[in-house]
Amino acid sequence: MSEWQKILREGSIDTLEKLAEKFGAENIDVEALRPAFDNFQMRITPAALEQIKEVGDPMWQQYVPTVEELDVVDGVIDSLDEDGDSPVPNITHRYPDRALFLVSPVCATYCRFCTRRRKVGDPEKIPLNQFDSAFEYLRQHTEIRDVIMSGGDPMMLSDRRLEYFFQQLRAIPHIEIIRIGSRITSHLPERITPEFCEMVQKYHPVYMNTHFNHPDELTPAAVASLDRLSKAGIPLGCQTVLLKGVNDDPKIMMELMHRLLKARVRPYYIYMADQVAGGEHFRTQVQKGLEIIKALRGWTSGLAVPHFVIDAPGGGGKVPLLPEYVEEINDDEVVFRNYQGQRFTYKQPRQAAAAACGSDQEQPDIVPIEIAAKHSRRKAVGGRRKGTG
């Protein structure tokens, strides 16, 4: 047994009784929580436990079962209809050139808002003996150039098992990119071993999408594991879920994005929490996500601004949302406001003039309409230079 497997097995809390022993019976009503536990299992690793500073804090909310999970209003078991886009076991093929490949049924720590809670934690629902049809599907569909390994958490597999998947995928000529979707750097950073980092370099380009929801999750151990991955040549991105009571605050999100960049992780997505049955109490209004993006865009580096998306219920895919900056578009001009609320116009190309002048087409410009002072004008013009955002 490897060291990380020993830590997972011996140090994790995986029963309500252990949870009550850790946090007190006054905070954990074992019998009241039993139905939620039976509906979706619980495990909290030592690393995740260390992140819980007090009962009810953002990390507590993410990992500790609650009776609210039993209150289903408009939640759907398979909210994204992944099973509807699954042509063979363990494959979801929704987008033209990429496919999701479920390779592991388990996670180190189980997030209570999990979209895939209908099957995660149950090896019978993500079977480990039905990969032949998945590989055959990937071989036959030459339009697939990008495969995202997910689950569960792929990093819960042994290095030997992971290398098997890498070898099989790299033997398919049209697959260019392999991605790993994992939250292991936050929940079990010990899993990012030198042996794994050495092995994975043989199969590049391999990317990893990490998952951090709160700045406190970027502990020294987590940051060290991210550093090991970066040094192994793995580009890192982060997929964050907007969660009520966890990170639904612009200041928290700003700090999270800054700390991710310091750890060489590129913020990739902020997701609206899915309409999954059992996780409805985590959902915020969509306006909250737009407020957060508005507080990021322009006020910090573009590197720190992820895409804000809704993964469309019923399998429509990711749909990006932005605050309303454009006020009017016509054949002559576009009128819009910048991040400070100042209004500008951008002149549309003058087609008639361009035809008359040939290659000497007049270049369009951006003209400020409402700027109170000369200093503000200088700031607005300077901030529009390409590459400054």
N, C-alpha and C positions, 0 to 999 in steps of 0.2 A: 504494500500500500504506500502510495506517495505521500509526502508531507501534507500537501493541500487536501488530499482525500481524508487524511487523518483529522485535520482541522475541521473539515466539513462534518465528518461523522461524530466526532467527540465533543465539539464545541458548540454545535448549533442547537437552537431551541426549536423543537418540532412537535411539541404537544402543548395543549392548553394548561396541563398541570405544571409543566416546566415554566411556562409563561407566568402563571400565577405565583410560582415560587420566586421567580426573578423580580416581578413588579408588585407583588402583593395581591392577596385575594380581594382587597377593597377596590383594586383597579381592574381585575380580571375575574369576571363572573363565568366560571367554567361552564356551568350548565346552560346559561343563557347564550353563550357563544358556540355551543356544540353544533347547532345546525349550520352555522356559517362555516365552521371548521370542516364539517362533513361534506359541505358543498364544494369547498375549494381548500385543499390542504395548506398548511402553514409550515414554513421553515425560515428561520432567521439566523444567519451566520454570525460568528463573533465580530466580524468587521461591521456588519449592519447593526448589531447590538450596540457597539461602541458609539455609533452615530446618534443613537437615541439618548438625548440629554435629560428629557423629562417626559412624563406621561402626557400624551396629546400633542407633542411637538411634530414637526413635519415628517421626521423619519418614523415616528410611532404611527402616524396616520397611514403611511405607505405599507407597513408590514404587519400590523397587528389587526386581527379580525375584529369586525364590529357587527352588531345586529342590523345595522343599516344595509348590509349586503343582502339581506333577505327582503328588502323593500323594493320590489320591482314595479316600476310605473310604466316606462316606455322602453326599457332595456330589451335587447335582443341577444340571444345566446351566441349566435354567430353574426355579430353586428356588421361585419364587413363582407359577409358571404364568401369567405375564403373557400369553404367547402364547395360552393357552387362553381368556383373557378379552378377546381382541383381535378385535372384529367386522369391522374393516377395517384395512388397513395403518396403522401408526403410532398407533393408538388402543387404549388399554386401558380398558375400562369395567367396573369391579369394584364400585364403591360407587353407591348410588342416585342421588345428585345431583351427582357429579363424575366427571371423566374425565382420564386421563393422556394427554398428546399429545406423542409423540416428534418433535421438530422438528430435531434435530441429531445426526449420527452420531459426533461427535468431542468430545474434552475437551482442555483445555490440558495437564493432567497426568493420567496414568492411574493410578488407585488400584488396587493389586493385589488388594484385597478386593471389587472391584466386582461387584455383583449382576447387572449387565447385561453382563458381560464377554463373553457369547456373541455379542453383536452390536455393542457399542460399539467404535469404531475402524474399522468396516467399513461404508462408505457403501452397499454393496449390501444390507445388512441393516436399515438405517434409511434407506430411499430418499428422496431429496429431490425426487422427481418424482411422488410419489403422494399429494399432499395434498388433491386434489379430493374423493376419497371420504371423507377424514377430516372435512373441513369439511361435507360433505353429511350425514354421520352426526350431527355436532354440531347441525346445523340441524334435523334430523328429531326428535331426542330432546330434547324440551322440558323434561324433568325435570333436565337437566344445567344447573346454574347456576354451576359452578366448574370451570375448566379449568387443569390444571397442565402447563405447558410444560416438557419435560424432554428427555433424550437418553441419551447424550452431554450436552453442556452447551449450552443455548440461547444463552448469551452468546458462544459461538464464532461465531455468525452476525454478519453485518454489521448496522449500524443500519438500513439500507434493508430488509434481509430481515426483521429483527425487526419493523419497523414494518408490513410486509405482514401478518404474523401478527396483530399487534394490531388492524389495521384489519379484517381478516376476522372476528376473534372479536367485536369490538365491533359489527359489523353484525348479529350474532345476538342478538335481543332478550332471550332468556331467560338468556344468559350474563352473570352479575353480577360474578364475580370472575375475574381472571386471575392465576395464580401462575407464577413462574419458579423452577425448581429449579436452583441453580448453585453451583459451588465456585470460581468465577472470582475472588472477592474474596481468596481465599487463594493461588491459583495464578498469577493474572495480573491483579493489581489495576489495572494500567494500562488494562485494558479498560473500566473504569468512567469513561468520558470525560464532559466537560461536554456534548458533543453528545448522547450517549445520555440523560443525565439530563434534558436539555431536551425531547427527543423523547418520552420515556416518560410525561411528565406529562400529555400529551394523552389518555391512555388509562386513567386511573385509574378504579376502584381496581385497582392492580397491586401484588402482594405478591412478596417474594422469600424463598425458603427457602435460606439459606446452609448451608454444611457445614464445621464446624470440629471436629476430634477432639482437639486438644491445645492448651493455652494458648500454646505457643510459635508457633503458627500465626497468632496475632493480632499480627503485626508492625506497625510504624508505617505501612507502606504499605497493609497490609490494613485497618487501622483507618481510615485516611484514605479509602479507597474506600468503606467502610461509611458514613462520614460524608457522602460525596457522595450516596449512595443515600438516606439518611435525609432530607437536605435537599431531595431531589427528591420527597419525600412517599411513599416506598416503605416500608411496614412490613416489618421484617426479623425472621425467625425463624431458628433453627438446628436442623438435624437432625444429631445426633452418632451415630456407630456405636461400640459397645463393642468394643474390639479388644485382644486379648491382646498384651502387650508395648508397648502404645501409651498406653492410658488406663485400664487396668483397676485403678485405684487411687482410692479416695474423695477423697484430697487433690488429686490431679490434676484430677479432675472438678469438685471444688468451685472450684478456681482458674479452670478453664475457664468455668464458669457465671458467676462473678463478672466475669471480663474481658469476656465477651460482653455482659453487662448494661451495663458501663461504655461499651461501644461501641454501645449502643442496639440490641442484638440480643436478642430474647426466646428463651431456650431452649425448644424445642418438643418434640422427641423425643430420647430415647436408644434406639437400636435394638440389639437383639441382632444380632450378625453373622449374616447369612443362611447357610443350608446350601448355599452355591453351590460347585460343583466348582471347585477351584483356589484357594479362599479358606478352606479348612477350618482351616488352622493359625492363623487369626486368632480363632477362636471360643473363648469362655470358657464356664464353667458359668453357667447362669442365676442361680444363687445370688450370683454376683459382682455382677450388675446390681442385684439386690434389696439387697445390702449397700450399694451406692453410693447408691441412693435413700434407704435408711434413714439414711445419713450426711448426706444433704442435707435431707430433710423435717424441719422443725422446728428444725434447727440453722442454717438460713439462710433468707433471704426466700423466700416462695412464688414470687416472680418468677423465682428461680434454680433452681426444681425442674421439670424437664421431665417429660413422660410417659415411662415406661419401657415399651417395647412389644416384642413379638415379631411380626414380619410372618409370619403363619402359612404354613408350607410348603404348597404346593399351591394357593395362592390364597385362603386364608381371610380375608385382610385383617389389619389391625393389631389386636392383642389387648393391652390394657394389663395390666401386672402391678404389684402393690403388696406390700410386706412385710405380714405378718399382724399387724394391729392389733386386729381383732375377736376376742374370745374366746367370746362367747355371744350369741345373739339369741333372745328369746322374746317372748310377747305383752305381758309386763310391762316388760321392760327390755333394754337392750343393754349388754354388759360389754366393755370394750376397754381397751387401753393406749395412752398417748400416746408421743411420740417419746423421752421419757426413761425409758420402761418403767413409769411409774406407772399404776395401774389406776383406772378410773372407771366409773360407770354412768350411762346416760342413760335416764330414765323414758319408756316409750312413752306415747302419748296415752291418757288414761282415757276410753274411748268411752262407758261407762255414765254417768260423771259429766258428760261433755260433753253428752249427750242431755238430762240432767236440768236442767243449768244454762243451756242454750242458748248464747248468745254469751259468757257468762261462763265459758268453758272455762278450767280451770286450766292455766297455762303449764308445760310440762315443764322440768326443770332437769337440771343435770349435777352429780353428787355424787362427790367423791373418796373412794375406799375406803382406799387405802394411801398415806399421805403422812407422812413421818417427822417433819417439823417445820413450824412455823407459816409460816416463810419459804417453804418449798416449796409450801405450800397457796396462799399469796399469788401466787407465780409462776404456778402452774398455772391459777388463776382468771383472772388478768390476761391470760395468753396466749391465752385462749379468746375474747377480744372480737373481734367481727367486724371484719375489715379490718386486723388486726395481722399476719397471716401473709403 
